[in-house]
């Protein structure tokens, strides 16, 4: 029989796995955004930050569903 400690550990493991997946998603969004820039000196940083935010929101939505 499993106790509360097992449930807490399982939740901790699941949370760590979600974070492990979320980080590469953010990195890929950052890379994609930079590669798509026509003018890297222009608004690249704004676009990169938006892409990171979008990837993070998508990761959280997937986690909630």
Secondary structure, DSSP 8 states (H G I E B T S, - for coil): ---HHHHHHHHHHHHHHHHHHHHHHHHHHHHHHHHT-S-TTSSHHHHHHHHHHHHHHHHHHHHH-
